[in-house]
Amino acid sequence: MADKPIARQLAEIGEALKFEDIDQRTVENAKIFMLDCIGTILSGSQIESAKAVTRTALDIGGAPDCTIYGRGIKTNAMLAALVNGTAGHSQDYDDDHREGTQHASVAVLPAVLALAEKHGKSGKEALLAYIYGSDITIRAGAAFLGTTYYSGWHPTGTCGVFGATGAACKVLGLDAEQTAFALGVAGSEAAGIGEFNEAGAWTKRFHAGQSAMDGVLAAYLGAHKFFGPPTVFEGRHGFFNAFSYKGSEEEPAPKGIYDLAKMTDGFGKKWEMADNSIKLHSCCRFSNNFCDCAIDIHKQGLDPTQIESIHADCNKFTIYNLCYPEDVKRHPQNVVNAQFSLCYDIAVALVKGKVLPESFTLDAIKDPLLYELCEKTTWSLNEAFEAAYPQKYPARVTVKTKDGKTYVGEVEYPKGDPENPASKEEVTEKFFANAANTIGSVKAAKAAELIGRIETLKSIDELVECLY
């Protein structure tokens, strides 16, 4: 197949793919990630950014075919995918792929569930589409070798739409030609700039919903054989040439930094989505490893009121993304600032021993002790940590106290990564914490039970009824 365009290769694999082709480990992990993602959608539905998108969907209107979770409202498939995707990313608590450097589930799953509900698809069909689409998103992100952020792109938005499109095509039962057309269209929908980080804007959350919504649109266009460029990925003006990092003045890379082979090598045989990472801290993935370090120090018996200094050993992207603009990162002015502040996230972990959504409110970020600890935090580039990225996200936090003691926390892999996995019990506990306050404990328990056997469901209607 190597002589065919990448989109056509992915499309042909998708057309032929059957549930029985998926190994049991991938199936079981996919159900865990589905449970986790639905939990973040339910919890996120109560956040103001998601409420604003819900109101927008109601203003636009649409046939009541698909459910907005946590709200008990129905709209059309595109708008349901938009709202649910945005909600799922509103607390930055959804799964993340280390090498893909983006959030696949929250871009792909809302499109799958909306179309599965509309067209009466089985749980097995929904799960298969979710696995297939997630791998497209993850592989697209991984092909940039961890560098696309340096060009200002957020890959949940730029890469997520391809996975959402592939998954939507699979739910709709499109053939390879239609799916390749749809992926071609998705290349012109790919978007998501990182400027949200400067002001703490909500647009990062929107990138997930936008990907899900645009994936539905691209799939329907593909169904009607709207002609998209066959070489959307590898072409001279294709996705990877357009979105890749071209290097710095000191180290120029005019042809862009990417590896096309990561899109297709082993696709359909080795499922990258099986190795997604569960997030146990409600903040940027690039600070989750530092949260682990700080929580370890907290457990060592540290009195946070006695801290003299805090230092973080980082890779380059952590510094780039979470430490500047320095005044904003030291003293977040809003929730998104805090979610993307290395200083604040470490401080919360040192003080509380956990980093949960309740630490990311306008009241919580005004805590005077956290303010003081942010002032005491410094960081530096660790060349060994930089060399390991993005295959590993190592981190080290060193705390010195006023009485001369030194505390160190260090991790090679953040908790939740495949090499340091969250247990099924931890994920289930997180799901209930996220879901129960929105839909109640009885519905949450029923939803968890149904997701655990989703491949046996003749339709997803019973599950959807639990989600509002």
C-alpha positions as CSV (number, residue, x, y, z in Angstrom):
1,M,0.0,0.0,0.0
2,A,3.0,2.3,0.3
3,D,2.5,3.6,-3.2
4,K,-0.9,5.0,-2.2
5,P,-1.5,8.4,-0.6
6,I,-1.6,8.2,3.2
7,A,-5.3,9.1,3.4
8,R,-6.2,6.3,1.0
9,Q,-4.1,3.8,3.0
10,L,-5.9,4.8,6.3
11,A,-9.3,4.7,4.5
12,E,-8.8,1.2,3.1
13,I,-7.7,-0.1,6.5
14,G,-10.8,1.5,8.0
15,E,-13.2,0.1,5.5
16,A,-11.9,-3.5,6.1
17,L,-11.5,-3.2,9.8
18,K,-13.7,-5.5,12.0
19,F,-14.1,-5.6,15.7
20,E,-12.6,-9.0,15.8
21,D,-9.3,-7.5,14.4
22,I,-8.8,-5.6,17.6
23,D,-6.7,-7.3,20.3
24,Q,-8.3,-7.7,23.8
25,R,-5.8,-5.3,25.5
26,T,-6.8,-2.5,23.2
27,V,-10.5,-3.2,23.6
28,E,-10.2,-3.2,27.4
29,N,-8.1,0.0,27.5
30,A,-10.4,1.7,25.1
31,K,-13.3,1.1,27.4
32,I,-11.3,2.6,30.3
33,F,-10.5,5.7,28.2
34,M,-14.2,5.9,27.1
35,L,-15.3,5.8,30.8
36,D,-12.7,8.5,31.7
37,C,-13.7,10.8,28.8
38,I,-17.4,10.5,29.5
39,G,-16.7,11.4,33.1
40,T,-14.8,14.6,32.0
41,I,-17.6,15.5,29.7
42,L,-20.2,15.2,32.5
43,S,-18.1,17.2,34.9
44,G,-17.1,19.7,32.3
45,S,-20.7,20.3,31.2
46,Q,-21.1,22.4,34.4
47,I,-18.2,24.7,33.6
48,E,-19.1,28.2,32.2
49,S,-17.2,27.7,29.0
50,A,-19.3,24.6,28.2
51,K,-22.5,26.4,29.2
52,A,-21.6,29.2,26.8
53,V,-21.2,26.7,23.9
54,T,-24.5,25.0,24.9
55,R,-26.3,28.3,24.7
56,T,-24.7,28.9,21.4
57,A,-25.9,25.5,20.1
58,L,-29.4,26.4,21.3
59,D,-29.2,29.8,19.5
60,I,-28.3,28.0,16.2
61,G,-30.8,25.2,16.6
62,G,-31.0,21.9,15.0
63,A,-32.9,18.6,14.7
64,P,-33.1,17.0,18.2
65,D,-31.2,13.8,17.2
66,C,-28.3,13.8,19.6
67,T,-27.8,14.4,23.3
68,I,-25.8,17.1,25.0
69,Y,-24.5,15.2,28.1
70,G,-25.1,16.6,31.5
71,R,-27.8,19.0,30.2
72,G,-30.7,16.9,29.0
73,I,-30.8,18.8,25.7
74,K,-30.9,17.4,22.2
75,T,-29.6,19.0,19.0
76,N,-28.1,17.8,15.7
77,A,-25.0,15.6,15.5
78,M,-22.6,18.4,14.7
79,L,-23.6,20.7,17.5
80,A,-23.8,17.8,20.1
81,A,-20.3,16.8,19.1
82,L,-19.2,20.5,19.5
83,V,-20.7,20.9,22.9
84,N,-19.7,17.5,24.4
85,G,-16.1,17.9,23.0
86,T,-15.7,21.3,24.5
87,A,-17.1,20.2,27.8
88,G,-14.8,17.2,28.0
89,H,-11.8,19.4,27.7
90,S,-13.0,22.2,29.9
91,Q,-11.1,21.1,33.0
92,D,-8.0,19.8,31.2
93,Y,-8.6,16.4,32.9
94,D,-9.1,14.2,29.9
95,D,-6.7,11.5,28.5
96,D,-3.5,12.5,26.7
97,H,-1.1,10.6,24.5
98,R,2.6,11.1,25.3
99,E,4.1,10.9,21.9
100,G,1.0,12.2,20.1
101,T,1.2,15.2,22.5
102,Q,-2.5,15.7,22.3
103,H,-5.9,14.7,23.7
104,A,-7.4,12.2,21.3
105,S,-10.5,10.9,23.1
106,V,-12.2,14.2,23.6
107,A,-11.8,15.1,19.9
108,V,-13.0,11.7,18.6
109,L,-15.4,10.2,21.1
110,P,-18.1,13.0,20.9
111,A,-18.3,12.6,17.2
112,V,-18.7,8.8,17.5
113,L,-21.3,8.9,20.2
114,A,-23.4,11.6,18.4
115,L,-23.5,9.7,15.2
116,A,-24.0,6.3,16.9
117,E,-27.0,7.8,18.7
118,K,-28.5,9.4,15.6
119,H,-28.1,6.3,13.4
120,G,-28.9,3.6,16.0
121,K,-25.4,2.0,15.9
122,S,-24.4,-0.8,18.3
123,G,-21.9,-0.3,21.1
124,K,-19.5,-2.6,19.3
125,E,-19.7,-0.3,16.2
126,A,-19.1,2.8,18.4
127,L,-16.2,1.2,20.2
128,L,-14.5,0.1,16.9
129,A,-14.9,3.6,15.4
130,Y,-13.5,5.2,18.5
131,I,-10.4,3.0,18.4
132,Y,-9.8,3.6,14.7
133,G,-10.3,7.3,14.8
134,S,-8.2,7.8,18.0
135,D,-5.2,6.1,16.3
136,I,-5.4,8.5,13.4
137,T,-5.3,11.5,15.7
138,I,-2.5,10.1,17.8
139,R,-0.4,9.1,14.9
140,A,-0.8,12.5,13.3
141,G,0.4,14.1,16.5
142,A,3.3,11.7,16.9
143,A,4.5,12.4,13.4
144,F,5.4,15.9,14.4
145,L,8.0,14.5,16.9
146,G,6.8,16.8,19.7
147,T,7.6,20.0,17.8
148,T,4.4,21.4,16.3
149,Y,3.7,23.5,19.4
150,Y,6.7,25.6,18.6
151,S,4.9,26.8,15.4
152,G,2.0,27.9,17.6
153,W,-0.3,25.0,16.9
154,H,-2.4,23.0,19.4
155,P,-2.5,19.4,18.0
156,T,-5.8,18.5,19.7
157,G,-7.3,20.9,17.3
158,T,-5.0,20.4,14.3
159,C,-4.8,16.6,14.5
160,G,-8.0,15.8,16.3
161,V,-10.2,16.6,13.3
162,F,-8.6,13.8,11.3
163,G,-9.4,11.2,13.9
164,A,-12.9,12.5,14.4
165,T,-13.4,12.3,10.7
166,G,-12.1,8.8,10.3
167,A,-14.2,7.6,13.3
168,A,-17.3,9.4,11.9
169,C,-16.8,7.7,8.5
170,K,-16.5,4.3,10.3
171,V,-19.8,4.9,12.2
172,L,-21.5,5.9,8.9
173,G,-20.1,2.8,7.1
174,L,-18.4,4.7,4.4
175,D,-16.2,3.0,1.8
176,A,-12.5,3.8,1.3
177,E,-13.1,6.4,-1.5
178,Q,-15.6,8.3,0.6
179,T,-13.4,8.1,3.7
180,A,-10.3,9.3,1.8
181,F,-12.4,12.3,0.4
182,A,-13.5,13.1,4.0
183,L,-9.9,13.0,5.3
184,G,-9.0,15.3,2.5
185,V,-11.7,17.7,3.6
186,A,-10.5,17.5,7.2
187,G,-7.2,18.9,6.2
188,S,-8.9,22.2,5.5
189,E,-10.7,22.1,8.8
190,A,-7.6,21.5,10.9
191,A,-7.1,24.4,13.2
192,G,-6.2,25.4,16.8
193,I,-3.6,28.1,17.7
194,G,-1.9,28.2,21.0
195,E,-2.5,31.9,21.7
196,F,-5.1,30.8,24.4
197,N,-2.0,30.4,26.7
198,E,-1.2,34.1,26.7
199,A,-4.4,35.3,28.1
200,G,-5.9,32.1,29.6
201,A,-8.6,32.0,27.0
202,W,-11.2,29.3,26.5
203,T,-10.3,28.5,22.9
204,K,-8.1,25.5,23.9
205,R,-11.3,23.8,25.2
206,F,-13.1,24.7,21.9
207,H,-10.4,23.0,19.9
208,A,-11.6,19.6,21.0
209,G,-15.3,20.4,20.3
210,Q,-14.4,22.0,17.0
211,S,-12.5,18.8,15.9
212,A,-15.4,16.6,16.9
213,M,-17.9,18.8,15.1
214,D,-15.8,19.2,11.9
215,G,-15.2,15.5,11.8
216,V,-18.9,14.9,11.6
217,L,-19.2,17.5,8.8
218,A,-16.2,16.1,6.8
219,A,-17.7,12.6,7.1
220,Y,-21.0,13.6,5.7
221,L,-19.3,15.5,2.9
222,G,-17.2,12.4,2.2
223,A,-20.4,10.3,2.1
224,H,-21.6,12.5,-0.8
225,K,-18.2,12.2,-2.5
226,F,-17.2,15.8,-2.0
227,F,-13.7,15.7,-3.5
228,G,-10.9,16.3,-1.0
229,P,-7.2,16.3,-1.9
230,P,-5.8,12.7,-1.9
231,T,-2.4,13.8,-0.7
232,V,-3.8,15.9,2.2
233,F,-1.2,14.6,4.6
234,E,2.0,14.4,2.5
235,G,1.4,16.8,-0.3
236,R,3.5,19.9,-1.2
237,H,0.9,22.1,0.5
238,G,-0.5,19.3,2.7
239,F,-1.0,19.0,6.4
240,F,2.6,18.1,7.5
241,N,4.3,20.6,5.3
242,A,1.9,23.4,6.4
243,F,1.8,22.6,10.1
244,S,5.3,21.4,10.9
245,Y,7.9,23.3,12.8
246,K,10.5,24.9,10.5
247,G,13.1,25.3,13.2
248,S,14.7,28.3,14.8
249,E,17.1,30.9,13.5
250,E,19.9,29.0,15.2
251,E,18.7,25.6,14.0
252,P,16.6,26.0,10.8
253,A,14.6,23.1,9.4
254,P,13.1,24.7,6.3
255,K,11.5,21.4,5.1
256,G,9.7,21.0,8.5
257,I,10.2,18.5,11.3
258,Y,8.0,15.4,10.9
259,D,8.1,11.7,10.1
260,L,5.4,10.5,7.8
261,A,6.1,6.8,8.6
262,K,4.5,7.3,12.0
263,M,1.1,7.7,10.2
264,T,1.1,4.3,8.6
265,D,3.7,1.9,10.2
266,G,1.8,-0.8,11.9
267,F,-1.6,0.9,11.5
268,G,-4.4,-1.6,11.9
269,K,-2.0,-4.0,13.7
270,K,-0.5,-2.0,16.6
271,W,-3.0,0.3,18.2
272,E,-1.3,3.4,19.7
273,M,-4.5,4.4,21.5
274,A,-4.1,1.5,23.8
275,D,-1.3,3.4,25.4
276,N,-3.1,6.7,26.0
277,S,-2.3,8.3,29.4
278,I,-4.9,8.9,32.0
279,K,-4.6,12.3,33.7
280,L,-5.0,12.2,37.5
281,H,-4.3,16.0,37.9
282,S,-6.6,18.6,36.4
283,C,-4.0,20.7,34.6
284,C,-1.7,20.7,31.6
285,R,-0.1,17.3,30.9
286,F,3.3,18.9,30.8
287,S,2.9,19.8,34.5
288,N,1.4,16.5,35.6
289,N,4.8,15.0,36.1
290,F,5.8,17.9,38.3
291,C,2.6,17.4,40.3
292,D,3.7,13.8,40.9
293,C,7.1,15.0,42.2
294,A,5.5,17.6,44.4
295,I,2.9,15.1,45.8
296,D,5.7,12.8,46.7
297,I,7.4,15.6,48.6
298,H,4.1,16.4,50.3
299,K,3.9,12.7,51.4
300,Q,7.4,13.0,52.9
301,G,6.0,15.2,55.6
302,L,6.9,18.7,54.2
303,D,5.4,21.7,56.0
304,P,4.6,24.0,53.1
305,T,4.7,27.1,55.3
306,Q,8.4,26.4,55.9
307,I,9.4,26.3,52.3
308,E,12.4,28.5,51.4
309,S,12.7,27.7,47.7
310,I,11.3,25.4,45.0
311,H,13.2,24.4,41.8
312,A,12.0,22.4,38.8
313,D,14.2,20.6,36.3
314,C,12.4,20.7,33.0
315,N,12.5,20.0,29.4
316,K,12.4,22.8,26.9
317,F,8.7,22.6,26.1
318,T,7.6,22.8,29.7
319,I,9.5,26.0,30.1
320,Y,8.2,27.4,26.8
321,N,4.6,26.5,27.6
322,L,4.2,26.8,31.4
323,C,6.7,29.4,32.6
324,Y,6.1,32.4,30.3
325,P,4.9,35.1,30.3
326,E,6.5,34.9,33.8
327,D,4.2,37.3,35.5
328,V,1.1,35.4,34.3
329,K,2.5,32.0,35.2
330,R,3.7,33.1,38.7
331,H,0.3,34.7,39.6
332,P,-2.5,33.3,37.4
333,Q,-5.4,35.7,36.9
334,N,-7.9,33.1,35.7
335,V,-8.4,29.3,35.6
336,V,-6.7,28.6,32.3
337,N,-3.7,30.6,33.5
338,A,-3.5,28.3,36.5
339,Q,-4.0,25.1,34.5
340,F,-1.0,26.1,32.5
341,S,1.3,27.5,35.3
342,L,4.1,25.3,36.4
343,C,4.5,27.4,39.5
344,Y,0.9,27.2,40.5
345,D,0.5,23.5,39.8
346,I,3.5,22.5,41.8
347,A,2.4,24.8,44.7
348,V,-1.1,23.1,44.8
349,A,0.5,19.7,44.9
350,L,2.9,20.6,47.7
351,V,0.2,22.2,49.8
352,K,-2.7,19.8,49.2
353,G,-1.1,16.6,48.1
354,K,-3.5,16.4,45.1
355,V,-4.3,18.5,42.1
356,L,-8.1,18.3,41.5
357,P,-10.6,20.5,39.8
358,E,-11.5,22.3,43.0
359,S,-8.1,24.0,43.0
360,F,-8.9,25.6,39.6
361,T,-11.5,28.2,40.5
362,L,-11.3,32.0,40.7
363,D,-11.4,31.8,44.5
364,A,-8.8,28.9,44.8
365,I,-6.2,30.7,42.7
366,K,-6.2,33.6,45.2
367,D,-4.9,31.5,48.1
368,P,-2.1,33.6,49.7
369,L,0.1,30.6,50.5
370,L,0.0,29.4,46.9
371,Y,0.8,33.0,45.8
372,E,3.8,33.0,48.1
373,L,5.1,29.6,46.9
374,C,4.7,30.7,43.2
375,E,7.1,33.6,44.0
376,K,9.6,31.1,45.4
377,T,9.7,28.8,42.4
378,T,12.5,28.7,39.8
379,W,13.2,26.4,36.9
380,S,16.0,25.4,34.5
381,L,16.5,23.3,31.4
382,N,17.7,19.7,32.1
383,E,19.4,18.5,28.9
384,A,18.9,14.9,29.8
385,F,15.1,15.5,30.2
386,E,15.0,17.4,26.9
387,A,16.8,14.5,25.1
388,A,14.1,12.1,26.4
389,Y,11.2,14.1,25.1
390,P,8.6,13.1,23.8
391,Q,9.3,9.4,24.4
392,K,9.4,10.2,28.2
393,Y,8.3,13.2,30.3
394,P,10.9,13.0,33.2
395,A,10.7,15.7,35.9
396,R,12.4,16.7,39.2
397,V,11.3,19.1,41.9
398,T,13.7,20.2,44.7
399,V,12.4,21.9,47.8
400,K,14.5,23.6,50.4
401,T,13.1,24.6,53.8
402,K,14.0,27.4,56.2
403,D,15.6,24.9,58.6
404,G,18.0,23.7,55.9
405,K,16.3,20.5,54.9
406,T,16.1,19.4,51.2
407,Y,13.3,17.4,49.7
408,V,13.4,15.9,46.2
409,G,10.7,14.3,44.1
410,E,11.6,12.8,40.7
411,V,9.7,10.8,38.1
412,E,10.6,9.3,34.8
413,Y,7.0,8.7,33.6
414,P,4.0,10.7,35.0
415,K,1.4,8.7,36.9
416,G,-1.1,7.5,34.3
417,D,1.4,6.8,31.6
418,P,1.5,3.2,30.3
419,E,4.8,2.6,32.2
420,N,3.3,4.0,35.4
421,P,-0.4,3.3,34.9
422,A,-3.4,4.4,36.8
423,S,-5.3,1.4,38.0
424,K,-8.8,0.6,36.9
425,E,-9.9,1.4,40.4
426,E,-8.3,4.9,40.2
427,V,-10.0,5.6,36.9
428,T,-13.3,4.4,38.2
429,E,-13.0,6.6,41.3
430,K,-12.1,9.6,39.1
431,F,-15.2,8.8,36.9
432,F,-17.6,8.8,39.9
433,A,-16.1,12.0,41.2
434,N,-16.6,13.6,37.9
435,A,-20.0,12.1,37.0
436,A,-22.0,11.8,40.2
437,N,-22.3,15.5,40.9
438,T,-23.9,16.0,37.5
439,I,-26.0,12.9,36.9
440,G,-26.2,11.4,40.4
441,S,-24.6,8.2,41.8
442,V,-27.2,5.8,40.5
443,K,-27.0,6.9,36.9
444,A,-23.2,7.1,37.2
445,A,-23.0,3.5,38.4
446,K,-25.3,2.3,35.6
447,A,-23.2,4.2,33.0
448,A,-20.0,2.7,34.3
449,E,-21.6,-0.8,34.1
450,L,-22.8,-0.2,30.5
451,I,-19.4,1.2,29.3
452,G,-17.7,-1.9,30.8
453,R,-19.7,-4.1,28.4
454,I,-20.4,-1.6,25.6
455,E,-19.5,-4.1,22.9
456,T,-22.6,-6.1,23.9
457,L,-25.1,-3.3,23.5
458,K,-27.4,-3.4,20.5
459,S,-27.6,0.4,20.6
460,I,-26.1,3.1,22.9
461,D,-29.5,4.5,23.8
462,E,-29.5,3.0,27.3
463,L,-26.1,4.5,28.0
464,V,-27.1,7.9,26.6
465,E,-30.2,7.9,28.9
466,C,-27.8,7.7,31.9
467,L,-25.8,10.8,30.8
468,Y,-28.3,13.5,31.6
